[in-house]
Amino acid sequence: MNIQIFLEGFGYNPEFTRLLSAIEKSGIEIECLVDRIAFDNNNGQMEDGTQNACGDDQKKLDVLTNDIMVENLTQSHACSILLSEEDDNESIVDASHSGNYIVAFDPLDGSSNIDCNCGVGTIFSITLDNDKTESVENRILRNGNGIECSGYILYGGSTELVIAFKGNGVRRFVLDKQQNCFIHMGALDITDKQKKIYSINESNCKRWDKDIAQYITQYRVKESKYTQRWVGSMVSDIHRTLLYGGMFCYPWDEKNVNGKLRILYECFPMAMIVEEAGGKAIIANMSKERVLDIVPSHIHQRTPVLLGSVEEIEKYEKILDNITPTEKKNETKIY
């Protein structure tokens, strides 16, 4: 069944259905851009060398995909506030197009890999904007436990849409180019995935702190039989983790003292997806705190993150139990 029939079958309201249809439409349009990048001269960075709000060099496709998301979400008449990794500030949807949901999104995660044809993706989360009498700041700077739905679209060998519905698990859809829509392929559950895979950028190992260094060491011994995999596009690495099991980690290090990944656009959506699939998502950085319990102080805030199969996250938590209180106290809380 296609995504619209799926949503109607589960009784989701028309506004929510329009919103996810807008994300589906955006994914189909972005897939076409990614597919034709070499022919349309859309590879490489922006000619003026601009950076996004997070300080990353903007690729041409970063800007184009952001425009697609903003246009389709606005035209859905379902959104009140849009938060994009590519924009400096939140965007308040004009009253003539406004709806009842806040959407945070990274229009093209992993865009630094786009020119070498690695998998890239779109990440999003949807929150009900249920108290518009509050300030905009109070409506958007909340923990992630109020997210109704989150997901990502992976543009790879096939184009896949993965959606987590709060309390209803994770569903996988694949783009059928002949029908020009995403087809439901079933549920995703990480609890029965047993492959021994750890995913972390080991080139940063000399800059890690004691907790992460000890944690990763146990995967690298000969007897562990674990394999390291790292694409460098969060969507690709998380998708593999959901399909096969294992863990994904982007910790604090001396170069990225606040972590690398953004809370609203990357960590909140992925944390919800992994938890709904039966896994765990924590901050690490001398902490067992859930990612979804963070209350961000600004829209582009970053955090360390560790997520994946429960058994892999518990290995880190056991190491943390053996680190002395003094060592933990000396750590700066950076989120």
N, C-alpha and C positions, 0 to 999 in steps of 0.2 A: 504494500500500500504506500501511497505517497505521503508526504509529511502533513498535508492538510487533512486528509482522511484520517490519519493517525491521531491528530489533535482533536478532531471532531469526535472520534470514537471514545476518547478519554474525557470528553466533556469540557474542554478548555473554552473559555469565553471568546467571542468573536474578536475582541480587541487584541488579546494575547495571540490568537491565531494570525491576525494581520501582522503583528510584530514579527513573529517567527517566519512568516512568509516573506517579509521584507529582508530578513537575514538570509533566507534561502535565495532570494533574487540577487542579493549582493554577492553571495558565494558563487553563483553561476556566472555573473558578470566578471568577478575577479578571476575566476578560473580561466575565462577567455583571455584576459590580459596576461596572466602568467603563461598561458599556452603560446601566446603570440609575441612574447617579449622581444625575441630576436628580430622579428619581422617589422614590428612597429617602432623600433628604436627606443624602447622604454627601459633598457638596461642602464646600469650605472647610476651615479649620484645626480642630484639636482645641479644644474649648471652654475647656479649662484652659490653653491657650497653651503646651503642653509642647513641648520640643525633643528630637530624637533624640541619640544618642551623638556625632554629628558636629557638633552645634550648629545643625542646620537645624530650622526650625519644622515640626512634624509635621502633615500633613493627616490627615483622618479615614481616607482610603483607605490612607495609609501604615500605620496601625495594623491595619486590617482585612486588608490583603493580607499583612502580616507574619504575622498569626495563621494565615492560610490556609496559607502556606508551611511554617511550623513544624509545624502539625498534620499535614499530608500527608507531609512528610518524615519526621517521627517515626513515623507509622503505617506507613511503608514497611518498617520494620525493616532499613534498609540504611545508616543514618547513625550515626556515633559522635559527631561534633561538628558543631554548626550555628553559623555565623557570619553574623549579619545586620547590615546597616547601621543598622537601627532599634534594635538592642539594645546596651546598654553593654558587655556582656561576652559571651564565647563561651558556648554552651549545650551541656553534656555530656548526651547522650541517655541516659536511664535504661537500665540493663542489660537490662531486660525488653523493650526495643525497639531495642537498639543493633545496629549493623551495622559495616561496614568502610570507610565512606567519609566524608570531611569535605566538607561543602557550604558554600560562601560565597555569599551572595546579597544583592542589592538588590531588595526585593520590588516597588517601584514607582519606577523611575527616571523622572525628569522630572515628579514629582508636582506641582511648582510650576506646571506648565502644565495640570494636569488641569481646572481650572475654566473654561478657555477652549477646551477640546475639542481640544487638540493631542495628537499621538501620545505615548504613554507606554509603558513596558515593564518587564519583569522580567529581571534579569541574574543568571547563576549560574555557578559553577565547581565541579567535582567532582574530588577528589583521594583516592587510595587511602591509607587510614590503616594503613600496613603495619608500623608499629613502635610498638605501644601501651605498650611498656615505657619509652618516652621521656616527658619531661614534656609537658604540654599545650602549653606555650609553644613547645617545639622542634618539635612536630608541626604547629603552625599558622603559625609565623613562618618560613617558608621561601620561597625564590624560586619563581617560577611555572612552572618547567620540569617539575615533577612533576605538573602538572594533567593528568588523564586525558581530561577532557571539559569543555567550557564552551559557554555559549549564551545566548540571550536570546529573550524573547517580546515581540513588538511588537503593541500593541493600537491599531490604526489603522483604515483603511478595510476591511481584513481583518485577521484575527489570525494572525500568522506566528511560527513557532518555527524559529530557526536554531541549529544545533548543530555544533560543531567536535569531531571525534574525533581524538585525538592520532595523527598519522601517517596519517590516513585522510581528511583534507580536511574540507570544510564542507558540510552538507546543509540544505536548506530544506524546511519543512513548513508547510502552511496549514490552519487550522481549518475543517473541514466541519461546520457547525452541525447539519445534518440527521443526520449520523452521530455527532456529538458526539465527534469525534476529529481528530487532526492527520494529514493525508495528505502523503506524501512527494512533493515537486515537482521534485527533482533536486539537483545539486551547485551550489555557489556558488564562483566563481573570479574573483578580481579582476584577474588578469594580463592579460586581454583587454579590460578596460574602459578606455576612452580619453576619457571626457568630462572637460572642463577645469573642474573644480569645486574650490574651496577652501572649507573650513568652519572658521571661527573667529569668536569674538565680537569684532568690530572696535570695539565701544564701549570696549574696554579698551586700545586701541592706544597711548595716551599713557602707559600704565603698563608696557608691555613692555620687555624688555631689548634690547640691540643685536642679538643673533643673530636673534630672532624678528622684530624690526622690519625688518631687512634681508631676511629670508626672505619676509615677506608683501608687501613693496614690489614684488617682481618679478611678483606676481600682479595687482597693481593698475594696472600701466602699460597704456596703450591697446593696445599691440601684442600683449599676451599672450593676449587673447581668453578669459580665464578669467572664470567667474561665481562670485560668493560666495553660499553658502547656509548658513543657520544656524537650526536649529529651537530649540535649547536643551535638547532631550532627547537624551541621548547615544545611546540605542537608535535613535531616528529618524535622527540624523545619521550614525551608523555604518552603518545599514541602507542608506541612500542611497549611501554611499561604496562599500559592497560591490557594490551593483547597478550603479553607473555609473562608479566609479573616482574618483580625486582624493585628497584628504587631509582629515583631521580633526585639529585641534590645540586643546589647552587648556594654555597655557603658564604658567610662573611669571609673576606680575606683582606690582606693589607692594601690591595689595590681598590677593592670595592668594599669600603668600610661600612656601608649600609646595606650590603647585599647588592645584587645586580638587577633582580627582577622586580617589576612594579606590582604593588599590592592590588590595586583596583583592576588593572587590565590583564594581568597574567596570573598572579598568585591566588587571589580570591576565586576566579573561575575554575582554575585547575584544581585547587583544594576541594572545592565542592564536588567536582566531577569524580575525583579519586575517592572521596568519602562516600558518595552515593554508590560507587562501584564496589564498596567494601574494603577500601584501604584506609590509610591514615595520612594526614598532612600536618606537619609541625614546622615551627620556625627553625629548630636546631639552635646554633649559636648559644650553647650552654642553656638551652631551654626546651621543655617539652610542650610549651604552649601551642595550641592549635593555631594554624594560620588564620582560620575564619574568626578567631576571637580578637584579632588585632583591630584597634580603632585608629585608622590613619589620621595624621594631622594635616596632610595636604594631598591633593589628588595625584601627584606624581611620586609619592613616597615609595621607596623600595624596601625589600626585606630579604634576609636569608630564607631558604626554604628547603625542606626535605620531605618527600612524599613517595608513596608507593605501597607495596604489600605490607600488611600489618607486621609480619615477622621481620621484615627488613628494618622497619622504623623502630621496632622494639629492641633491635640490636644496638641502635644508637642510644636509646633510653637507658639500657643497662650500663653502657659505658659512662653515661652522664651520672648515674648513681654512684659510680666509683671515683668521680672527680671531687676533690675536697671542697667544702663550702668556701674556703678562702680563695681558691682558684676561681670559683664561680663569681664570688663577690668582686673580684678584680676586673671582671668583664664589664664593659659598658653596655647598657641596654640601649640598642640603637633603633628600635622600632616604635 
